[in-house]
Amino acid sequence: MYPDLLSTYGDRGNLLVLRRRAELRGIEVEAIEVNADQPVPGQGDIYLIGGGEDLPQILAANRLRADGGLASAASRGAVVFAVCAGYQVIGDFFGGVEGERVAGLGILDISSGRGDRRGVGEVVADVDPALGVPRLTGFENHQGVTKLGSGARPLARVTLGVGNGDGTEGAYAGKVLGTYLHGPALARNPGLADLLLSWAVGPLQPLDPDAEEWASRLRRERLAAVDR
């Protein structure tokens, strides 16, 4: 979604990872990139939103609200994965350029504002056991503070980094999941990628260990780097 506005930190890599892990299992994939001047298609199975700067984030939120397609897709049960600025956009509201309140899409029961300090650096977080996903590793660069309402659950508990600002990182409800993690998030956390795929297509066959070699190596390297 809106790679012309919200893909500042390489979050398009999440699309590449999902496509690759689906194709390795024989799942046919059609990837569609929707720019900000195009209508949001309603027939998608998984919608991805990346990070971006303040003004593009506000523009994206305004256009997505006016379009209504993403909110409609989420309401019918499509998977939505949102990162950083995109994570804030799918909530009820977020902080604008001067900290003013900007309306979000209301897809996820969260609200975001500006904190006193910027979170920059590596993040390690332990995922809600209900999701069955290994420890998360990623990179954050944001000044957002996100509060969860009663309709959302924390994605993970932070052991290193800032995340939402209250000891948690990200949030999810149903098939909607958001995080502050870049890296890209799904390249560094293939278990999370498989969770999203399973929400869209059902239980997945395990991959051949040879196909997991590079993903596993990346995870080991990043986790070892922050343990030093």
N, C-alpha and C positions, 0 to 999 in steps of 0.2 A: 504494500500500500504506500503510495506517495513517495517513491524513492527519490524523486526530484526535490523533496522537502525534508524527509525523515530517513536518511541513510548516511548521516555524517560520519559515523564511527565504524563503518564496514559491516553494518548489521545485515546487509544483503547476503552476507555469508550464511545467515540462518536459512535462507531459501535454498542455497546450494547444498547445505548439509541435509536438509529434509528430503530434497529431490534425490540425492545420492543414496541415502539410507532406504528410501522407498524403492528405488530402482534395483538395488542389490537384492531385494526381496521379491522382485518381479511385479511390483506395483506400478502401474502406468501413471505417469505424472504429466500434467499440463500446467506449466508455470505461467502466470499472467501478471505482468507488472502494470499497475494502475497509477498513472500520474495524477497530479492534483487537478488537472483540467478535464479529467475523464470521470464518467459515472462509475460508481462502485458496483461491480457485478454481484448479483444476488445468489448465484449458484455455486460459489466456492465452498470447498471443504475446510480449508485452513487459510486464515488471513494473518499476515505478518505486518507489523508496524515497527519501525526502527526509531533511533534517537535523532536528535537534531537541536539546533540552537533555538533561542527564545522566540524570535519573530517567525521563523518557519513553523515552529510548533503551534503558535497561535493561529497562523493562517491555516494549517492543516486541521486544527480542531474546528475552526469556523466552517471550513468547506465540508468536512465529514459530517458535522451536525446538519448542515443544509441539505446534503445529499441523502442522508438517512440510510444508505445501503448497508453500512457496516453494522449499525445498531440492529437493523432488521435481520441481517445474517446471524448475528449473535443470538437474537431472540428465537430463531428457528433451530439453534443447536450447532451452528458452525463453530469450529475451533478458532480462537483468537489468541495470538501470541504477540505481546507488546513489550518493547524494550525502552527503558529510560523515558525520553520525552513521550514516546508512544504509550508507555505505561501510564503516565500522568493523564494523557489525553483521554484514555478510555474510562477514567474516573469521573466523579461528579464535577470537580473543578480543580484548577491548578494555579500556581502563581505566575503572573505575566512578567513583563520586562521590569517593571517597577514594584513587583510584588502584588499587583492588583489581581483580584480574583477573575479568572477566565473560565467560562463554562466548558466542561468536558462533554463526553458522550453519554455518561451514566450507564455504561455497560458493566462496569465493575464497581462495587461499593467501597470506593476509596476516595480520599480527598488529599490534595497535595498543596504545599506552600513552600516558601523559601526558608531554609535553616540559617543558623548563624555561621556555619562553616561549610566549606566545600568538601565533599567526599571524593578523593582522588587516590586511586591505587588498587591493589589486589583485594579481592573479596573471597572469603571461604565461608560457606554456610551449609548447615545440615538441614536437609529437606524434610518436610512433614512426612513422617513414616507412612501415612495413608497413601502417598503417591508412589512409593516403592522406587525412588530415584536416588542414586548415590550422591554423596556430598558435592555441592556446587563449587566451581571455581570460575572466577571471572574478573573483569576490570570495571571499575566504576569511575565516573567523572560527572558529578552533579552536585547541586546545592539543594536538591529537593528534600523535603520531609513529608512522608506519606503516612496518613492515618487510615486504618482499616475500619470500616463499619461492620455491623453485625452480619452482613451478607457476604463477607469475604473472609478467607482464612490466610494466614501467613504462608507463603511458599516455603520459607526456610528460616532458621535461626542463625544469626551471624556469629561466627567465631573469630573472624578477622574482617575489618572494614566497617562501613557505615550502614549501607542498605537503606531501609525505610527511616532510620534514625532512632528507632526504639528497641534495637536488638533483633529486629526481624528483617527479612529481605523478601521483597516481592509479595504477591498476593494471588489468590485464585478463587474461582467459584464456578462450578459446573465445568464447562470447556473453555473458559476464559482464564488466561494466565498472564501475569505481568511481572517484570523484573527490571532492576536497574543494571543488570550485568551485560557488558559488552565482551568481546573477545574473539570472534562472535560467540555468544552464549552457547549456541547449539554445537559449535565446533569443539568447544571446551567441555561440553556436557552432553555427550551422545545419548545418555540415558534420558535426558529431558526431551531430546528430539524424538526418541522412540515413544515417549509418553504421549506427545502431541499426535504422532502418527497413529497410535493405537486409539486415541479418542476419535480420530476421523474414520479409520477403517476396521477397527476391531483388533483382537489379539494378533501379535506379530510373531513370525518365526525368528528364532535367534540367528544372528549372522555368523558366518564362518569366522573363526578367530583370526585368520589371515587378513580378512577385510577390516578387522578392528585394530590392527597393529598400530597404525599411525595415530588414531584417535586415543588409544590407550597410552601411547608414548607421550602425547601432548599433555594428557591429564597428569601423568606421573611427573613430568618435568615441572608443570606449573605448581602442583601441590608441594613438590620437593623444594621449589624456589622459596615459597613462603614459610617453610618449616625451618629454614636455616637460621 
